[in-house]
């Protein structure tokens, strides 16, 4: 790899870091190429980019970007990088799911926005609600009182109609 290719990769990584709100470092040792491709597809479905770069190039891009300083200590061995800009915890869910089923693809460390998380905190991260789940919960709680009011109004109307019907039956008899 010549110097210009290395510089292109460093600038590509810097752009990915710049446009990501979450960066996950994984240890992918012991995983076959077909499983890595399957894993990449799973990440891609969720809008996450999963890439493998030379560690030295990623470190250089990290230093030049000035972000996520604590990740440099974890860039050793076979390291894969997951970049997410929208759904910040979905990467943790995918990594945990894969690790639980295969005991491979370990989380080394990550940053979610400006918060650093170590590998021991994977379970906590994976248990967090995603942005979509939070929005659905909020919309459900907003909709809940409105549907309760509609149900109460319908119940009053139904009871009023029932009373009028009973009175008309009494007068007819």
C-alpha positions in Angstrom: 0.0 0.0 0.0 1.6 3.3 -1.1 1.5 6.6 0.8 -1.4 8.1 -1.2 -3.6 5.0 -0.6 -2.9 5.2 3.1 -3.8 8.9 3.1 -7.0 8.2 1.3 -8.0 5.5 3.9 -7.1 7.9 6.8 -9.3 10.6 5.3 -12.1 8.1 4.7 -11.9 7.0 8.3 -11.8 10.6 9.5 -15.0 11.3 7.6 -16.7 8.2 9.0 -15.7 9.3 12.5 -16.8 12.8 11.9 -20.3 11.7 10.7 -20.8 9.0 13.3 -22.4 9.5 16.7 -21.3 6.0 17.8 -18.1 4.0 17.1 -17.7 0.4 18.3 -14.5 -1.5 18.3 -14.8 -5.3 18.1 -12.5 -8.3 18.2 -13.5 -10.4 15.2 -10.8 -13.1 15.6 -12.0 -16.7 15.0 -14.9 -15.6 12.8 -15.0 -17.0 9.2 -15.2 -14.7 6.2 -18.8 -15.9 5.4 -19.9 -15.1 9.0 -18.2 -11.6 8.8 -20.1 -11.0 5.6 -23.4 -12.1 7.2 -22.6 -9.9 10.2 -21.9 -6.9 7.9 -25.3 -7.5 6.2 -27.0 -7.4 9.6 -25.3 -4.2 10.5 -26.1 -2.7 7.1 -29.8 -3.5 7.5 -29.8 -1.3 10.6 -27.9 1.5 8.9 -24.5 0.7 10.6 -21.3 0.6 8.6 -19.0 -2.3 9.7 -15.4 -1.9 8.3 -12.0 -3.4 8.9 -9.0 -1.1 8.6 -5.3 -1.4 9.4 -4.9 -0.5 13.1 -2.2 2.0 12.4 -4.3 3.9 9.9 -7.3 3.9 12.2 -5.1 5.2 15.0 -3.8 8.0 12.8 -7.3 9.0 11.7 -8.4 8.9 15.3 -5.6 11.2 16.4 -6.2 13.6 13.5 -9.9 13.7 14.2 -9.4 14.6 17.8 -12.4 12.5 18.9 -12.8 9.3 20.9 -9.3 9.5 22.5 -9.8 6.4 24.8 -10.3 4.0 21.8 -6.6 4.2 20.9 -5.7 1.9 23.8 -8.0 -0.8 22.4 -6.7 -0.9 18.8 -4.7 -4.1 18.9 -5.1 -7.4 17.2 -8.0 -8.1 14.8 -10.2 -5.1 15.1 -13.5 -4.3 13.3 -15.1 -0.9 13.5 -18.9 -0.2 13.5 -20.0 3.3 12.7 -23.5 4.5 13.5 -25.0 7.9 13.1 -28.7 7.3 13.7 -29.5 4.3 15.8 -26.8 4.4 18.4 -27.4 1.2 20.4 -28.3 -1.2 17.6 -24.6 -2.1 17.2 -24.4 -3.2 20.8 -27.6 -5.3 20.3 -26.1 -7.0 17.2 -22.7 -7.6 18.8 -24.3 -9.0 22.0 -26.6 -11.3 19.9 -23.8 -12.6 17.9 -21.5 -13.1 20.9 -24.3 -14.9 22.8 -24.8 -17.3 20.0 -21.2 -17.9 18.9 -19.0 -16.7 21.8 -17.1 -14.6 19.2 -17.1 -11.0 18.1 -16.3 -9.4 21.4 -16.7 -5.7 22.1 -13.4 -4.0 22.9 -14.7 -0.5 23.6 -17.0 2.1 22.2 -18.2 5.7 22.3 -21.8 6.5 22.1 -22.0 10.2 21.4 -19.3 11.5 23.8 -19.7 8.7 26.4 -17.0 6.0 26.6 -18.1 2.4 27.3 -15.8 -0.5 28.0 -16.3 -4.1 27.0 -17.8 -4.9 30.4 -20.7 -2.6 29.7 -22.0 -4.4 26.6 -25.0 -5.8 28.4 -26.0 -2.4 29.7 -25.7 -0.9 26.2 -27.6 -3.7 24.5 -30.4 -3.3 27.0 -31.0 0.4 26.2 -33.9 1.2 24.1 -33.3 2.3 20.5 -34.4 5.6 19.2 -37.3 3.9 17.4 -38.4 2.1 20.5 -38.3 5.3 22.6 -40.3 7.2 20.0 -42.9 4.4 19.8 -43.2 4.5 23.6 -43.7 8.2 23.7 -46.3 8.1 20.9 -48.0 5.3 22.7 -48.2 7.2 26.0 -49.5 10.3 24.1 -52.1 8.3 22.3 -53.2 6.5 25.5 -54.9 9.4 27.2 -56.6 10.5 24.0 -58.0 7.0 23.4 -59.1 6.9 27.0 -61.0 10.2 26.6 -62.6 8.9 23.4 -63.6 5.7 25.2 -65.1 7.7 28.1 -67.1 9.9 25.8 -68.4 6.9 23.9 -69.3 5.2 27.2 -71.3 8.3 28.3 -73.1 8.4 24.9 -73.8 4.7 25.0 -75.2 4.9 28.5 -77.4 8.0 27.6 -78.8 6.2 24.6 -79.5 3.1 26.8 -81.3 5.3 29.4 -83.4 6.9 26.7 -84.2 3.5 25.2 -85.3 2.2 28.6 -87.5 5.2 29.2 -89.2 4.9 25.8 -89.8 1.1 26.5 -91.5 2.0 29.8 -93.7 4.6 28.3 -94.7 2.3 25.5 -95.8 -0.4 28.0 
